[in-house]
Amino acid sequence: MWNCDWEYQHQDVLKNCYERKMAGRPYGKNDPVRKIICEGCGCVFYTRIWSKKYCYYKKCGNTGYKKQLIQRRLA
């Protein structure tokens, strides 16, 4: 199982880690969980992958890429 697949299936675990971090009770020494808005569908999701833009690439990756491509071409 890929890390992105695990994250997509365990958003509740990551959300709890993020909320503990924001409350000042980090889960571990270095808790890198971030709250992100998906560039494909616009939903809020939690991730530990620093370069992640989409909640689930297989679902939103192509949609987000097409949106960015259209914006670049219009510019």
mmCIF file of the N, C-alpha and C atoms, coordinates in Angstrom:
data_MODEL
# 
_entry.id   MODEL 
# 
loop_
_atom_site.group_PDB 
_atom_site.id 
_atom_site.type_symbol 
_atom_site.label_atom_id 
_atom_site.label_alt_id 
_atom_site.label_comp_id 
_atom_site.label_asym_id 
_atom_site.label_entity_id 
_atom_site.label_seq_id 
_atom_site.pdbx_PDB_ins_code 
_atom_site.Cartn_x 
_atom_site.Cartn_y 
_atom_site.Cartn_z 
_atom_site.occupancy 
_atom_site.B_iso_or_equiv 
_atom_site.pdbx_formal_charge 
_atom_site.auth_seq_id 
_atom_site.auth_comp_id 
_atom_site.auth_asym_id 
_atom_site.auth_atom_id 
_atom_site.pdbx_PDB_model_num 
ATOM 1   N N  . MET A 1 1  ? 0.841   -1.181 0.000   1.00 0.00 ? 1  MET A N  1 
ATOM 2   C CA . MET A 1 1  ? 0.000   0.000  0.000   1.00 0.00 ? 1  MET A CA 1 
ATOM 3   C C  . MET A 1 1  ? 0.888   1.246  0.000   1.00 0.00 ? 1  MET A C  1 
ATOM 4   N N  . TRP A 1 2  ? 0.582   2.168  -0.862  1.00 0.00 ? 2  TRP A N  1 
ATOM 5   C CA . TRP A 1 2  ? 1.323   3.423  -0.941  1.00 0.00 ? 2  TRP A CA 1 
ATOM 6   C C  . TRP A 1 2  ? 0.927   4.332  0.216   1.00 0.00 ? 2  TRP A C  1 
ATOM 7   N N  . ASN A 1 3  ? 1.818   5.253  0.564   1.00 0.00 ? 3  ASN A N  1 
ATOM 8   C CA . ASN A 1 3  ? 1.557   6.184  1.655   1.00 0.00 ? 3  ASN A CA 1 
ATOM 9   C C  . ASN A 1 3  ? 0.317   7.031  1.374   1.00 0.00 ? 3  ASN A C  1 
ATOM 10  N N  . CYS A 1 4  ? 0.142   7.473  0.119   1.00 0.00 ? 4  CYS A N  1 
ATOM 11  C CA . CYS A 1 4  ? -1.016  8.300  -0.215  1.00 0.00 ? 4  CYS A CA 1 
ATOM 12  C C  . CYS A 1 4  ? -2.317  7.508  -0.073  1.00 0.00 ? 4  CYS A C  1 
ATOM 13  N N  . ASP A 1 5  ? -2.286  6.200  -0.370  1.00 0.00 ? 5  ASP A N  1 
ATOM 14  C CA . ASP A 1 5  ? -3.478  5.366  -0.188  1.00 0.00 ? 5  ASP A CA 1 
ATOM 15  C C  . ASP A 1 5  ? -3.814  5.245  1.297   1.00 0.00 ? 5  ASP A C  1 
ATOM 16  N N  . TRP A 1 6  ? -2.787  5.028  2.132   1.00 0.00 ? 6  TRP A N  1 
ATOM 17  C CA . TRP A 1 6  ? -3.017  4.929  3.571   1.00 0.00 ? 6  TRP A CA 1 
ATOM 18  C C  . TRP A 1 6  ? -3.609  6.230  4.101   1.00 0.00 ? 6  TRP A C  1 
ATOM 19  N N  . GLU A 1 7  ? -3.045  7.366  3.678   1.00 0.00 ? 7  GLU A N  1 
ATOM 20  C CA . GLU A 1 7  ? -3.547  8.658  4.153   1.00 0.00 ? 7  GLU A CA 1 
ATOM 21  C C  . GLU A 1 7  ? -5.000  8.879  3.752   1.00 0.00 ? 7  GLU A C  1 
ATOM 22  N N  . TYR A 1 8  ? -5.347  8.500  2.536   1.00 0.00 ? 8  TYR A N  1 
ATOM 23  C CA . TYR A 1 8  ? -6.720  8.677  2.062   1.00 0.00 ? 8  TYR A CA 1 
ATOM 24  C C  . TYR A 1 8  ? -7.697  7.845  2.892   1.00 0.00 ? 8  TYR A C  1 
ATOM 25  N N  . GLN A 1 9  ? -7.283  6.662  3.306   1.00 0.00 ? 9  GLN A N  1 
ATOM 26  C CA . GLN A 1 9  ? -8.154  5.771  4.063   1.00 0.00 ? 9  GLN A CA 1 
ATOM 27  C C  . GLN A 1 9  ? -8.173  6.078  5.560   1.00 0.00 ? 9  GLN A C  1 
ATOM 28  N N  . HIS A 1 10 ? -7.192  6.831  6.062   1.00 0.00 ? 10 HIS A N  1 
ATOM 29  C CA . HIS A 1 10 ? -7.078  7.102  7.496   1.00 0.00 ? 10 HIS A CA 1 
ATOM 30  C C  . HIS A 1 10 ? -7.084  8.599  7.807   1.00 0.00 ? 10 HIS A C  1 
ATOM 31  N N  . GLN A 1 11 ? -7.983  9.328  7.204   1.00 0.00 ? 11 GLN A N  1 
ATOM 32  C CA . GLN A 1 11 ? -8.066  10.764 7.451   1.00 0.00 ? 11 GLN A CA 1 
ATOM 33  C C  . GLN A 1 11 ? -8.451  11.069 8.893   1.00 0.00 ? 11 GLN A C  1 
ATOM 34  N N  . ASP A 1 12 ? -9.239  10.199 9.524   1.00 0.00 ? 12 ASP A N  1 
ATOM 35  C CA . ASP A 1 12 ? -9.630  10.436 10.912  1.00 0.00 ? 12 ASP A CA 1 
ATOM 36  C C  . ASP A 1 12 ? -8.422  10.398 11.856  1.00 0.00 ? 12 ASP A C  1 
ATOM 37  N N  . VAL A 1 13 ? -7.487  9.482  11.613  1.00 0.00 ? 13 VAL A N  1 
ATOM 38  C CA . VAL A 1 13 ? -6.268  9.394  12.427  1.00 0.00 ? 13 VAL A CA 1 
ATOM 39  C C  . VAL A 1 13 ? -5.423  10.657 12.247  1.00 0.00 ? 13 VAL A C  1 
ATOM 40  N N  . LEU A 1 14 ? -5.255  11.086 11.005  1.00 0.00 ? 14 LEU A N  1 
ATOM 41  C CA . LEU A 1 14 ? -4.455  12.276 10.728  1.00 0.00 ? 14 LEU A CA 1 
ATOM 42  C C  . LEU A 1 14 ? -5.120  13.533 11.286  1.00 0.00 ? 14 LEU A C  1 
ATOM 43  N N  . LYS A 1 15 ? -6.449  13.593 11.227  1.00 0.00 ? 15 LYS A N  1 
ATOM 44  C CA . LYS A 1 15 ? -7.164  14.746 11.779  1.00 0.00 ? 15 LYS A CA 1 
ATOM 45  C C  . LYS A 1 15 ? -6.947  14.829 13.287  1.00 0.00 ? 15 LYS A C  1 
ATOM 46  N N  . ASN A 1 16 ? -6.999  13.692 13.979  1.00 0.00 ? 16 ASN A N  1 
ATOM 47  C CA . ASN A 1 16 ? -6.753  13.682 15.425  1.00 0.00 ? 16 ASN A CA 1 
ATOM 48  C C  . ASN A 1 16 ? -5.335  14.143 15.744  1.00 0.00 ? 16 ASN A C  1 
ATOM 49  N N  . CYS A 1 17 ? -4.342  13.687 14.954  1.00 0.00 ? 17 CYS A N  1 
ATOM 50  C CA . CYS A 1 17 ? -2.954  14.122 15.151  1.00 0.00 ? 17 CYS A CA 1 
ATOM 51  C C  . CYS A 1 17 ? -2.839  15.629 14.956  1.00 0.00 ? 17 CYS A C  1 
ATOM 52  N N  . TYR A 1 18 ? -3.507  16.154 13.934  1.00 0.00 ? 18 TYR A N  1 
ATOM 53  C CA . TYR A 1 18 ? -3.457  17.594 13.650  1.00 0.00 ? 18 TYR A CA 1 
ATOM 54  C C  . TYR A 1 18 ? -4.098  18.388 14.790  1.00 0.00 ? 18 TYR A C  1 
ATOM 55  N N  . GLU A 1 19 ? -5.243  17.926 15.259  1.00 0.00 ? 19 GLU A N  1 
ATOM 56  C CA . GLU A 1 19 ? -5.930  18.635 16.345  1.00 0.00 ? 19 GLU A CA 1 
ATOM 57  C C  . GLU A 1 19 ? -5.122  18.611 17.636  1.00 0.00 ? 19 GLU A C  1 
ATOM 58  N N  . ARG A 1 20 ? -4.457  17.490 17.928  1.00 0.00 ? 20 ARG A N  1 
ATOM 59  C CA . ARG A 1 20 ? -3.580  17.431 19.108  1.00 0.00 ? 20 ARG A CA 1 
ATOM 60  C C  . ARG A 1 20 ? -2.426  18.415 18.966  1.00 0.00 ? 20 ARG A C  1 
ATOM 61  N N  . LYS A 1 21 ? -1.873  18.484 17.754  1.00 0.00 ? 21 LYS A N  1 
ATOM 62  C CA . LYS A 1 21 ? -0.758  19.398 17.499  1.00 0.00 ? 21 LYS A CA 1 
ATOM 63  C C  . LYS A 1 21 ? -1.198  20.849 17.699  1.00 0.00 ? 21 LYS A C  1 
ATOM 64  N N  . MET A 1 22 ? -2.376  21.205 17.196  1.00 0.00 ? 22 MET A N  1 
ATOM 65  C CA . MET A 1 22 ? -2.876  22.573 17.329  1.00 0.00 ? 22 MET A CA 1 
ATOM 66  C C  . MET A 1 22 ? -3.235  22.908 18.773  1.00 0.00 ? 22 MET A C  1 
ATOM 67  N N  . ALA A 1 23 ? -3.588  21.910 19.555  1.00 0.00 ? 23 ALA A N  1 
ATOM 68  C CA . ALA A 1 23 ? -3.925  22.120 20.962  1.00 0.00 ? 23 ALA A CA 1 
ATOM 69  C C  . ALA A 1 23 ? -2.678  22.167 21.842  1.00 0.00 ? 23 ALA A C  1 
ATOM 70  N N  . GLY A 1 24 ? -1.502  21.968 21.235  1.00 0.00 ? 24 GLY A N  1 
ATOM 71  C CA . GLY A 1 24 ? -0.263  22.016 22.004  1.00 0.00 ? 24 GLY A CA 1 
ATOM 72  C C  . GLY A 1 24 ? 0.142   20.686 22.601  1.00 0.00 ? 24 GLY A C  1 
ATOM 73  N N  . ARG A 1 25 ? -0.510  19.607 22.160  1.00 0.00 ? 25 ARG A N  1 
ATOM 74  C CA . ARG A 1 25 ? -0.175  18.273 22.642  1.00 0.00 ? 25 ARG A CA 1 
ATOM 75  C C  . ARG A 1 25 ? 0.291   17.427 21.459  1.00 0.00 ? 25 ARG A C  1 
ATOM 76  N N  . PRO A 1 26 ? 1.486   17.646 20.969  1.00 0.00 ? 26 PRO A N  1 
ATOM 77  C CA . PRO A 1 26 ? 1.949   16.891 19.799  1.00 0.00 ? 26 PRO A CA 1 
ATOM 78  C C  . PRO A 1 26 ? 1.960   15.392 20.047  1.00 0.00 ? 26 PRO A C  1 
ATOM 79  N N  . TYR A 1 27 ? 1.678   14.647 18.996  1.00 0.00 ? 27 TYR A N  1 
ATOM 80  C CA . TYR A 1 27 ? 1.623   13.183 19.063  1.00 0.00 ? 27 TYR A CA 1 
ATOM 81  C C  . TYR A 1 27 ? 3.007   12.584 19.260  1.00 0.00 ? 27 TYR A C  1 
ATOM 82  N N  . GLY A 1 28 ? 3.997   13.170 18.603  1.00 0.00 ? 28 GLY A N  1 
ATOM 83  C CA . GLY A 1 28 ? 5.371   12.690 18.718  1.00 0.00 ? 28 GLY A CA 1 
ATOM 84  C C  . GLY A 1 28 ? 6.317   13.868 18.741  1.00 0.00 ? 28 GLY A C  1 
ATOM 85  N N  . LYS A 1 29 ? 7.606   13.596 18.634  1.00 0.00 ? 29 LYS A N  1 
ATOM 86  C CA . LYS A 1 29 ? 8.588   14.682 18.615  1.00 0.00 ? 29 LYS A CA 1 
ATOM 87  C C  . LYS A 1 29 ? 8.367   15.608 17.434  1.00 0.00 ? 29 LYS A C  1 
ATOM 88  N N  . ASN A 1 30 ? 8.253   15.018 16.268  1.00 0.00 ? 30 ASN A N  1 
ATOM 89  C CA . ASN A 1 30 ? 8.111   15.794 15.048  1.00 0.00 ? 30 ASN A CA 1 
ATOM 90  C C  . ASN A 1 30 ? 6.822   15.357 14.353  1.00 0.00 ? 30 ASN A C  1 
ATOM 91  N N  . ASP A 1 31 ? 5.743   16.082 14.584  1.00 0.00 ? 31 ASP A N  1 
ATOM 92  C CA . ASP A 1 31 ? 4.438   15.720 14.035  1.00 0.00 ? 31 ASP A CA 1 
ATOM 93  C C  . ASP A 1 31 ? 4.125   16.617 12.840  1.00 0.00 ? 31 ASP A C  1 
ATOM 94  N N  . PRO A 1 32 ? 4.447   16.167 11.634  1.00 0.00 ? 32 PRO A N  1 
ATOM 95  C CA . PRO A 1 32 ? 4.340   17.021 10.457  1.00 0.00 ? 32 PRO A CA 1 
ATOM 96  C C  . PRO A 1 32 ? 2.968   17.056 9.795   1.00 0.00 ? 32 PRO A C  1 
ATOM 97  N N  . VAL A 1 33 ? 1.904   16.678 10.489  1.00 0.00 ? 33 VAL A N  1 
ATOM 98  C CA . VAL A 1 33 ? 0.583   16.645 9.868   1.00 0.00 ? 33 VAL A CA 1 
ATOM 99  C C  . VAL A 1 33 ? 0.146   18.071 9.538   1.00 0.00 ? 33 VAL A C  1 
ATOM 100 N N  . ARG A 1 34 ? -0.337  18.252 8.290   1.00 0.00 ? 34 ARG A N  1 
ATOM 101 C CA . ARG A 1 34 ? -0.801  19.561 7.838   1.00 0.00 ? 34 ARG A CA 1 
ATOM 102 C C  . ARG A 1 34 ? -2.238  19.461 7.347   1.00 0.00 ? 34 ARG A C  1 
ATOM 103 N N  . LYS A 1 35 ? -2.948  20.578 7.412   1.00 0.00 ? 35 LYS A N  1 
ATOM 104 C CA . LYS A 1 35 ? -4.317  20.671 6.915   1.00 0.00 ? 35 LYS A CA 1 
ATOM 105 C C  . LYS A 1 35 ? -4.247  21.403 5.574   1.00 0.00 ? 35 LYS A C  1 
ATOM 106 N N  . ILE A 1 36 ? -4.766  20.771 4.518   1.00 0.00 ? 36 ILE A N  1 
ATOM 107 C CA . ILE A 1 36 ? -4.650  21.295 3.167   1.00 0.00 ? 36 ILE A CA 1 
ATOM 108 C C  . ILE A 1 36 ? -6.025  21.314 2.506   1.00 0.00 ? 36 ILE A C  1 
ATOM 109 N N  . ILE A 1 37 ? -6.224  22.233 1.563   1.00 0.00 ? 37 ILE A N  1 
ATOM 110 C CA . ILE A 1 37 ? -7.413  22.239 0.721   1.00 0.00 ? 37 ILE A CA 1 
ATOM 111 C C  . ILE A 1 37 ? -7.017  21.659 -0.627  1.00 0.00 ? 37 ILE A C  1 
ATOM 112 N N  . CYS A 1 38 ? -7.737  20.629 -1.063  1.00 0.00 ? 38 CYS A N  1 
ATOM 113 C CA . CYS A 1 38 ? -7.426  19.921 -2.299  1.00 0.00 ? 38 CYS A CA 1 
ATOM 114 C C  . CYS A 1 38 ? -7.584  20.857 -3.495  1.00 0.00 ? 38 CYS A C  1 
ATOM 115 N N  . GLU A 1 39 ? -6.593  20.868 -4.386  1.00 0.00 ? 39 GLU A N  1 
ATOM 116 C CA . GLU A 1 39 ? -6.656  21.709 -5.575  1.00 0.00 ? 39 GLU A CA 1 
ATOM 117 C C  . GLU A 1 39 ? -7.555  21.122 -6.653  1.00 0.00 ? 39 GLU A C  1 
ATOM 118 N N  . GLY A 1 40 ? -7.971  19.868 -6.491  1.00 0.00 ? 40 GLY A N  1 
ATOM 119 C CA . GLY A 1 40 ? -8.851  19.239 -7.463  1.00 0.00 ? 40 GLY A CA 1 
ATOM 120 C C  . GLY A 1 40 ? -10.316 19.425 -7.124  1.00 0.00 ? 40 GLY A C  1 
ATOM 121 N N  . CYS A 1 41 ? -10.710 19.011 -5.899  1.00 0.00 ? 41 CYS A N  1 
ATOM 122 C CA . CYS A 1 41 ? -12.131 19.044 -5.529  1.00 0.00 ? 41 CYS A CA 1 
ATOM 123 C C  . CYS A 1 41 ? -12.461 20.112 -4.484  1.00 0.00 ? 41 CYS A C  1 
ATOM 124 N N  . GLY A 1 42 ? -11.449 20.677 -3.821  1.00 0.00 ? 42 GLY A N  1 
ATOM 125 C CA . GLY A 1 42 ? -11.682 21.737 -2.847  1.00 0.00 ? 42 GLY A CA 1 
ATOM 126 C C  . GLY A 1 42 ? -11.991 21.262 -1.437  1.00 0.00 ? 42 GLY A C  1 
ATOM 127 N N  . CYS A 1 43 ? -11.940 19.953 -1.185  1.00 0.00 ? 43 CYS A N  1 
ATOM 128 C CA . CYS A 1 43 ? -12.223 19.462 0.163   1.00 0.00 ? 43 CYS A CA 1 
ATOM 129 C C  . CYS A 1 43 ? -10.992 19.621 1.060   1.00 0.00 ? 43 CYS A C  1 
ATOM 130 N N  . VAL A 1 44 ? -11.228 19.653 2.358   1.00 0.00 ? 44 VAL A N  1 
ATOM 131 C CA . VAL A 1 44 ? -10.143 19.751 3.337   1.00 0.00 ? 44 VAL A CA 1 
ATOM 132 C C  . VAL A 1 44 ? -9.649  18.344 3.635   1.00 0.00 ? 44 VAL A C  1 
ATOM 133 N N  . PHE A 1 45 ? -8.325  18.169 3.675   1.00 0.00 ? 45 PHE A N  1 
ATOM 134 C CA . PHE A 1 45 ? -7.751  16.883 4.024   1.00 0.00 ? 45 PHE A CA 1 
ATOM 135 C C  . PHE A 1 45 ? -6.474  17.096 4.811   1.00 0.00 ? 45 PHE A C  1 
ATOM 136 N N  . TYR A 1 46 ? -5.986  16.033 5.426   1.00 0.00 ? 46 TYR A N  1 
ATOM 137 C CA . TYR A 1 46 ? -4.809  16.078 6.287   1.00 0.00 ? 46 TYR A CA 1 
ATOM 138 C C  . TYR A 1 46 ? -3.737  15.183 5.693   1.00 0.00 ? 46 TYR A C  1 
ATOM 139 N N  . THR A 1 47 ? -2.479  15.631 5.756   1.00 0.00 ? 47 THR A N  1 
ATOM 140 C CA . THR A 1 47 ? -1.401  14.868 5.148   1.00 0.00 ? 47 THR A CA 1 
ATOM 141 C C  . THR A 1 47 ? -0.092  15.068 5.897   1.00 0.00 ? 47 THR A C  1 
ATOM 142 N N  . ARG A 1 48 ? 0.802   14.103 5.723   1.00 0.00 ? 48 ARG A N  1 
ATOM 143 C CA . ARG A 1 48 ? 2.167   14.212 6.219   1.00 0.00 ? 48 ARG A CA 1 
ATOM 144 C C  . ARG A 1 48 ? 3.152   14.390 5.077   1.00 0.00 ? 48 ARG A C  1 
ATOM 145 N N  . ILE A 1 49 ? 2.661   14.344 3.846   1.00 0.00 ? 49 ILE A N  1 
ATOM 146 C CA . ILE A 1 49 ? 3.504   14.482 2.661   1.00 0.00 ? 49 ILE A CA 1 
ATOM 147 C C  . ILE A 1 49 ? 3.620   15.977 2.342   1.00 0.00 ? 49 ILE A C  1 
ATOM 148 N N  . TRP A 1 50 ? 4.823   16.525 2.390   1.00 0.00 ? 50 TRP A N  1 
ATOM 149 C CA . TRP A 1 50 ? 5.003   17.979 2.287   1.00 0.00 ? 50 TRP A CA 1 
ATOM 150 C C  . TRP A 1 50 ? 4.654   18.526 0.908   1.00 0.00 ? 50 TRP A C  1 
ATOM 151 N N  . SER A 1 51 ? 4.724   17.731 -0.145  1.00 0.00 ? 51 SER A N  1 
ATOM 152 C CA . SER A 1 51 ? 4.479   18.247 -1.493  1.00 0.00 ? 51 SER A CA 1 
ATOM 153 C C  . SER A 1 51 ? 3.079   17.930 -2.011  1.00 0.00 ? 51 SER A C  1 
ATOM 154 N N  . LYS A 1 52 ? 2.224   17.400 -1.190  1.00 0.00 ? 52 LYS A N  1 
ATOM 155 C CA . LYS A 1 52 ? 0.910   16.928 -1.628  1.00 0.00 ? 52 LYS A CA 1 
ATOM 156 C C  . LYS A 1 52 ? -0.038  18.094 -1.903  1.00 0.00 ? 52 LYS A C  1 
ATOM 157 N N  . LYS A 1 53 ? -0.776  18.016 -3.036  1.00 0.00 ? 53 LYS A N  1 
ATOM 158 C CA . LYS A 1 53 ? -1.732  19.050 -3.424  1.00 0.00 ? 53 LYS A CA 1 
ATOM 159 C C  . LYS A 1 53 ? -3.159  18.528 -3.517  1.00 0.00 ? 53 LYS A C  1 
ATOM 160 N N  . TYR A 1 54 ? -3.314  17.222 -3.690  1.00 0.00 ? 54 TYR A N  1 
ATOM 161 C CA . TYR A 1 54 ? -4.621  16.623 -3.924  1.00 0.00 ? 54 TYR A CA 1 
ATOM 162 C C  . TYR A 1 54 ? -4.958  15.621 -2.829  1.00 0.00 ? 54 TYR A C  1 
ATOM 163 N N  . CYS A 1 55 ? -6.240  15.541 -2.454  1.00 0.00 ? 55 CYS A N  1 
ATOM 164 C CA . CYS A 1 55 ? -6.634  14.611 -1.399  1.00 0.00 ? 55 CYS A CA 1 
ATOM 165 C C  . CYS A 1 55 ? -6.356  13.174 -1.816  1.00 0.00 ? 55 CYS A C  1 
ATOM 166 N N  . TYR A 1 56 ? -6.588  12.838 -3.057  1.00 0.00 ? 56 TYR A N  1 
ATOM 167 C CA . TYR A 1 56 ? -6.283  11.507 -3.577  1.00 0.00 ? 56 TYR A CA 1 
ATOM 168 C C  . TYR A 1 56 ? -5.993  11.673 -5.053  1.00 0.00 ? 56 TYR A C  1 
ATOM 169 N N  . TYR A 1 57 ? -4.751  11.438 -5.437  1.00 0.00 ? 57 TYR A N  1 
ATOM 170 C CA . TYR A 1 57 ? -4.326  11.752 -6.792  1.00 0.00 ? 57 TYR A CA 1 
ATOM 171 C C  . TYR A 1 57 ? -5.150  11.016 -7.839  1.00 0.00 ? 57 TYR A C  1 
ATOM 172 N N  . LYS A 1 58 ? -5.503  9.767  -7.568  1.00 0.00 ? 58 LYS A N  1 
ATOM 173 C CA . LYS A 1 58 ? -6.279  8.993  -8.537  1.00 0.00 ? 58 LYS A CA 1 
ATOM 174 C C  . LYS A 1 58 ? -7.658  9.608  -8.768  1.00 0.00 ? 58 LYS A C  1 
ATOM 175 N N  . LYS A 1 59 ? -8.168  10.333 -7.773  1.00 0.00 ? 59 LYS A N  1 
ATOM 176 C CA . LYS A 1 59 ? -9.493  10.931 -7.877  1.00 0.00 ? 59 LYS A CA 1 
ATOM 177 C C  . LYS A 1 59 ? -9.431  12.382 -8.360  1.00 0.00 ? 59 LYS A C  1 
ATOM 178 N N  . CYS A 1 60 ? -8.519  13.172 -7.823  1.00 0.00 ? 60 CYS A N  1 
ATOM 179 C CA . CYS A 1 60 ? -8.493  14.616 -8.070  1.00 0.00 ? 60 CYS A CA 1 
ATOM 180 C C  . CYS A 1 60 ? -7.294  15.106 -8.873  1.00 0.00 ? 60 CYS A C  1 
ATOM 181 N N  . GLY A 1 61 ? -6.292  14.289 -9.070  1.00 0.00 ? 61 GLY A N  1 
ATOM 182 C CA . GLY A 1 61 ? -5.076  14.727 -9.736  1.00 0.00 ? 61 GLY A CA 1 
ATOM 183 C C  . GLY A 1 61 ? -5.308  15.256 -11.137 1.00 0.00 ? 61 GLY A C  1 
ATOM 184 N N  . ASN A 1 62 ? -6.036  14.517 -11.950 1.00 0.00 ? 62 ASN A N  1 
ATOM 185 C CA . ASN A 1 62 ? -6.292  14.961 -13.314 1.00 0.00 ? 62 ASN A CA 1 
ATOM 186 C C  . ASN A 1 62 ? -7.167  16.202 -13.348 1.00 0.00 ? 62 ASN A C  1 
ATOM 187 N N  . THR A 1 63 ? -8.160  16.279 -12.472 1.00 0.00 ? 63 THR A N  1 
ATOM 188 C CA . THR A 1 63 ? -9.035  17.446 -12.408 1.00 0.00 ? 63 THR A CA 1 
ATOM 189 C C  . THR A 1 63 ? -8.246  18.696 -12.059 1.00 0.00 ? 63 THR A C  1 
ATOM 190 N N  . GLY A 1 64 ? -7.410  18.606 -11.029 1.00 0.00 ? 64 GLY A N  1 
ATOM 191 C CA . GLY A 1 64 ? -6.594  19.752 -10.611 1.00 0.00 ? 64 GLY A CA 1 
ATOM 192 C C  . GLY A 1 64 ? -5.600  20.156 -11.679 1.00 0.00 ? 64 GLY A C  1 
ATOM 193 N N  . TYR A 1 65 ? -4.998  19.178 -12.326 1.00 0.00 ? 65 TYR A N  1 
ATOM 194 C CA . TYR A 1 65 ? -4.037  19.467 -13.386 1.00 0.00 ? 65 TYR A CA 1 
ATOM 195 C C  . TYR A 1 65 ? -4.721  20.195 -14.534 1.00 0.00 ? 65 TYR A C  1 
ATOM 196 N N  . LYS A 1 66 ? -5.912  19.756 -14.912 1.00 0.00 ? 66 LYS A N  1 
ATOM 197 C CA . LYS A 1 66 ? -6.645  20.402 -16.004 1.00 0.00 ? 66 LYS A CA 1 
ATOM 198 C C  . LYS A 1 66 ? -7.012  21.842 -15.649 1.00 0.00 ? 66 LYS A C  1 
ATOM 199 N N  . LYS A 1 67 ? -7.419  22.091 -14.384 1.00 0.00 ? 67 LYS A N  1 
ATOM 200 C CA . LYS A 1 67 ? -7.734  23.451 -13.939 1.00 0.00 ? 67 LYS A CA 1 
ATOM 201 C C  . LYS A 1 67 ? -6.510  24.358 -14.051 1.00 0.00 ? 67 LYS A C  1 
ATOM 202 N N  . GLN A 1 68 ? -5.357  23.864 -13.581 1.00 0.00 ? 68 GLN A N  1 
ATOM 203 C CA . GLN A 1 68 ? -4.123  24.660 -13.643 1.00 0.00 ? 68 GLN A CA 1 
ATOM 204 C C  . GLN A 1 68 ? -3.704  24.902 -15.083 1.00 0.00 ? 68 GLN A C  1 
ATOM 205 N N  . LEU A 1 69 ? -3.861  23.918 -15.954 1.00 0.00 ? 69 LEU A N  1 
ATOM 206 C CA . LEU A 1 69 ? -3.497  24.047 -17.349 1.00 0.00 ? 69 LEU A CA 1 
ATOM 207 C C  . LEU A 1 69 ? -4.343  25.118 -18.027 1.00 0.00 ? 69 LEU A C  1 
ATOM 208 N N  . ILE A 1 70 ? -5.635  25.125 -17.767 1.00 0.00 ? 70 ILE A N  1 
ATOM 209 C CA . ILE A 1 70 ? -6.526  26.125 -18.347 1.00 0.00 ? 70 ILE A CA 1 
ATOM 210 C C  . ILE A 1 70 ? -6.145  27.523 -17.869 1.00 0.00 ? 70 ILE A C  1 
ATOM 211 N N  . GLN A 1 71 ? -5.830  27.664 -16.579 1.00 0.00 ? 71 GLN A N  1 
ATOM 212 C CA . GLN A 1 71 ? -5.446  28.976 -16.031 1.00 0.00 ? 71 GLN A CA 1 
ATOM 213 C C  . GLN A 1 71 ? -4.139  29.455 -16.643 1.00 0.00 ? 71 GLN A C  1 
ATOM 214 N N  . ARG A 1 72 ? -3.178  28.551 -16.830 1.00 0.00 ? 72 ARG A N  1 
ATOM 215 C CA . ARG A 1 72 ? -1.906  28.948 -17.433 1.00 0.00 ? 72 ARG A CA 1 
ATOM 216 C C  . ARG A 1 72 ? -2.100  29.378 -18.888 1.00 0.00 ? 72 ARG A C  1 
ATOM 217 N N  . ARG A 1 73 ? -2.957  28.673 -19.604 1.00 0.00 ? 73 ARG A N  1 
ATOM 218 C CA . ARG A 1 73 ? -3.195  29.022 -21.007 1.00 0.00 ? 73 ARG A CA 1 
ATOM 219 C C  . ARG A 1 73 ? -3.927  30.349 -21.147 1.00 0.00 ? 73 ARG A C  1 
ATOM 220 N N  . LEU A 1 74 ? -4.832  30.654 -20.212 1.00 0.00 ? 74 LEU A N  1 
ATOM 221 C CA . LEU A 1 74 ? -5.531  31.934 -20.248 1.00 0.00 ? 74 LEU A CA 1 
ATOM 222 C C  . LEU A 1 74 ? -4.603  33.083 -19.929 1.00 0.00 ? 74 LEU A C  1 
ATOM 223 N N  . ALA A 1 75 ? -3.622  32.825 -19.070 1.00 0.00 ? 75 ALA A N  1 
ATOM 224 C CA . ALA A 1 75 ? -2.670  33.875 -18.705 1.00 0.00 ? 75 ALA A CA 1 
ATOM 225 C C  . ALA A 1 75 ? -1.738  34.104 -19.860 1.00 0.00 ? 75 ALA A C  1 
# 
